[in-house]
């Protein structure tokens, strides 16, 4: 009986280890398709970007900015009005894969202070690496849609002109 209980305990604990291992593997998987177009290239997985120019963070899974205001950390979908004009495509981003990195803000501020004002980072939007294909295919599709819409507007305008011309001819009996 003791052997049976021992064997059962071993099997249950092995099952728990496998479940927790699977959960860790899922959270460490690639998230390239969820990273914004303005994110830096070279990272299959990123949880946060630290933005040293404005001392703020961007949460990739939550699509939110985290910044310090009024003595507390604010989570918001937009940057505060003071940084509304900040150019995310040209500002430097530091990939951070630590939970709640703003709780160690002093460390990140001092470690990455030298990156303030740097504008030489290649971003996902500008990369032609195959792993970012979904990003630039989306961009090309958007541009193609814009072209299609423009063409449709031009066609509609031409159709209206043709209809007016025909109505005018009918009215004057020139048909």
Backbone torsions as a table, in degrees:
resi	resn	phi	psi	omega
1	UNK	NA	-40.6	179.5
2	UNK	-62.5	-38.2	-179.7
3	UNK	-65.7	-38.7	179.2
4	UNK	-64.9	-43.6	178.0
5	UNK	-65.1	-42.5	179.2
6	UNK	-62.1	-46.4	179.5
7	UNK	-61.6	-41.7	178.1
8	UNK	-63.3	-41.5	178.7
9	UNK	-64.0	-40.4	179.3
10	UNK	-65.1	-45.4	-179.9
11	UNK	-62.6	-43.8	178.8
12	UNK	-62.9	-44.5	-179.2
13	UNK	-66.5	-34.9	175.6
14	UNK	-63.6	-40.2	177.8
15	UNK	-62.8	-40.1	178.7
16	UNK	-66.0	-40.1	179.1
17	UNK	-64.1	-42.6	179.2
18	UNK	-63.4	-41.2	179.7
19	UNK	-63.2	-46.9	-178.7
20	UNK	-67.0	-35.6	177.5
21	UNK	-63.5	-42.3	179.2
22	UNK	-63.1	-38.2	179.7
23	UNK	-66.3	-39.1	178.3
24	UNK	-66.1	-42.6	-179.5
25	UNK	-61.3	-39.8	-179.8
26	UNK	-63.9	-44.7	-176.2
27	UNK	-72.2	-19.6	-180.0
28	UNK	-96.4	4.3	-178.0
29	UNK	-68.2	167.8	179.2
30	UNK	-66.5	143.8	176.3
31	UNK	-134.9	36.7	-178.0
32	UNK	-55.4	-42.6	-176.0
33	UNK	-69.6	-15.1	179.6
34	UNK	-96.1	-12.2	179.2
35	UNK	-74.6	141.7	-178.2
36	UNK	-69.8	158.3	179.5
37	UNK	-57.3	-26.5	-177.8
38	UNK	-88.2	3.7	178.4
39	UNK	-73.5	156.7	-179.8
40	UNK	-74.3	149.2	177.6
41	UNK	-78.9	161.4	173.3
42	UNK	101.4	4.5	-176.9
43	UNK	-126.4	115.2	176.7
44	UNK	-73.0	-25.4	-179.8
45	UNK	-139.4	135.0	175.9
46	UNK	-149.9	131.9	177.5
47	UNK	-92.8	-42.5	-177.4
48	UNK	-139.2	155.5	166.4
49	UNK	-114.7	134.4	171.1
50	UNK	-96.8	131.4	-178.6
51	UNK	-108.5	92.1	-173.8
52	UNK	-62.8	-27.7	179.6
53	UNK	-60.6	-35.2	-176.1
54	UNK	-120.5	6.7	178.5
55	UNK	51.1	54.0	-179.7
56	UNK	-137.0	168.9	-179.7
57	UNK	-124.4	156.0	173.2
58	UNK	-125.8	123.5	178.2
59	UNK	-88.5	114.7	-178.4
60	UNK	-68.2	-47.6	-179.7
61	UNK	-64.0	-32.6	-177.2
62	UNK	-94.5	-10.6	-176.3
63	UNK	53.7	47.3	-179.0
64	UNK	-135.6	150.8	172.6
65	UNK	-91.7	149.7	175.8
66	UNK	-127.9	120.2	-178.5
67	UNK	-142.8	159.6	-176.4
68	UNK	-93.3	125.1	179.0
69	UNK	-152.8	135.1	178.8
70	UNK	54.6	46.2	176.7
71	UNK	62.3	28.9	175.3
72	UNK	-155.3	159.4	178.1
73	UNK	-86.8	123.9	-177.5
74	UNK	-103.7	135.1	174.9
75	UNK	-108.0	121.1	-176.7
76	UNK	-148.9	155.5	-179.9
77	UNK	-77.1	-17.0	178.2
78	UNK	-125.7	156.4	174.0
79	UNK	-71.3	158.1	178.6
80	UNK	-65.8	158.7	-177.8
81	UNK	-52.1	-32.1	-179.9
82	UNK	-61.5	-26.4	-178.8
83	UNK	-115.5	18.2	-178.0
84	UNK	-58.5	-31.2	-179.7
85	UNK	-90.3	4.5	-178.4
86	UNK	-65.0	132.6	-177.2
87	UNK	-91.5	99.0	-178.8
88	UNK	-65.3	-26.1	-178.3
89	UNK	-73.9	-21.9	-177.9
90	UNK	-114.5	-15.1	177.4
91	UNK	-75.1	153.5	-178.4
92	UNK	-78.3	139.9	177.9
93	UNK	-122.3	136.1	176.2
94	UNK	-110.1	124.9	178.5
95	UNK	-76.1	129.8	179.8
96	UNK	-127.6	122.7	178.0
97	UNK	-115.2	58.7	178.6
98	UNK	-130.7	141.4	179.4
99	UNK	-69.3	133.9	178.6
100	UNK	47.8	59.5	-176.0
101	UNK	-61.7	-24.4	-179.5
102	UNK	-63.8	-18.3	176.9
103	UNK	-70.4	-13.5	176.1
104	UNK	-120.1	37.5	-174.0
105	UNK	-56.2	-37.8	-179.4
106	UNK	-60.1	-38.3	179.8
107	UNK	-65.8	-46.9	-178.7
108	UNK	-67.2	-38.9	177.9
109	UNK	-58.5	-49.0	-176.9
110	UNK	-73.3	-39.5	-177.4
111	UNK	-66.4	-35.7	-173.3
112	UNK	-114.7	16.9	178.9
113	UNK	-59.2	-33.7	-178.0
114	UNK	-69.0	-11.7	179.5
115	UNK	-89.3	-5.4	176.8
116	UNK	-61.1	133.7	177.4
117	UNK	82.8	-3.6	178.0
118	UNK	-79.2	138.1	-178.3
119	UNK	-133.1	32.4	-174.2
120	UNK	-111.6	17.0	-176.6
121	UNK	-88.0	131.5	177.3
122	UNK	-77.5	133.4	-177.4
123	UNK	-110.1	163.5	-176.3
124	UNK	-56.1	-43.2	-178.7
125	UNK	-54.9	-36.7	-175.0
126	UNK	-92.9	-0.2	-177.9
127	UNK	-88.7	143.8	174.4
128	UNK	-110.5	15.3	176.3
129	UNK	-62.8	135.5	-176.0
130	UNK	-56.6	-31.1	-177.4
131	UNK	-69.1	-15.3	176.9
132	UNK	-101.0	15.6	-176.1
133	UNK	-50.5	-44.2	-179.0
134	UNK	-59.5	-32.4	179.7
135	UNK	-69.6	-49.2	-175.9
136	UNK	-81.7	-21.4	173.3
137	UNK	-68.1	-41.8	176.8
138	UNK	-58.9	-43.9	-178.5
139	UNK	-62.6	-45.5	179.5
140	UNK	-63.2	-38.1	178.5
141	UNK	-64.9	-40.5	178.2
142	UNK	-62.4	-43.4	179.9
143	UNK	-64.9	-39.0	178.2
144	UNK	-64.8	-41.3	178.0
145	UNK	-61.9	-40.3	177.7
146	UNK	-60.3	-44.8	179.4
147	UNK	-62.1	-42.2	178.6
148	UNK	-63.1	-42.5	179.9
149	UNK	-63.6	-41.9	179.8
150	UNK	-63.0	-42.9	179.0
151	UNK	-64.0	-40.7	178.7
152	UNK	-63.8	-40.8	178.2
153	UNK	-62.4	-42.9	179.9
154	UNK	-63.9	-41.4	178.1
155	UNK	-63.1	-43.0	-179.9
156	UNK	-63.0	-40.4	178.9
157	UNK	-63.8	-43.0	179.0
158	UNK	-65.1	-39.7	178.1
159	UNK	-62.1	-42.6	179.1
160	UNK	-61.0	-43.8	179.2
161	UNK	-60.8	-43.1	-179.7
162	UNK	-63.7	-42.9	178.8
163	UNK	-62.9	-44.2	178.5
164	UNK	-61.6	-41.5	-179.9
165	UNK	-63.1	-43.9	179.8
166	UNK	-65.6	-41.0	178.5
167	UNK	-62.9	-39.2	179.7
168	UNK	-65.2	-42.7	179.2
169	UNK	-63.8	-42.2	179.2
170	UNK	-63.1	-40.5	-177.9
171	UNK	-63.6	-38.4	-177.3
172	UNK	-93.1	-0.7	177.8
173	UNK	73.8	26.5	-179.0
174	UNK	-95.8	34.7	-176.2
175	UNK	-105.3	NA	NA
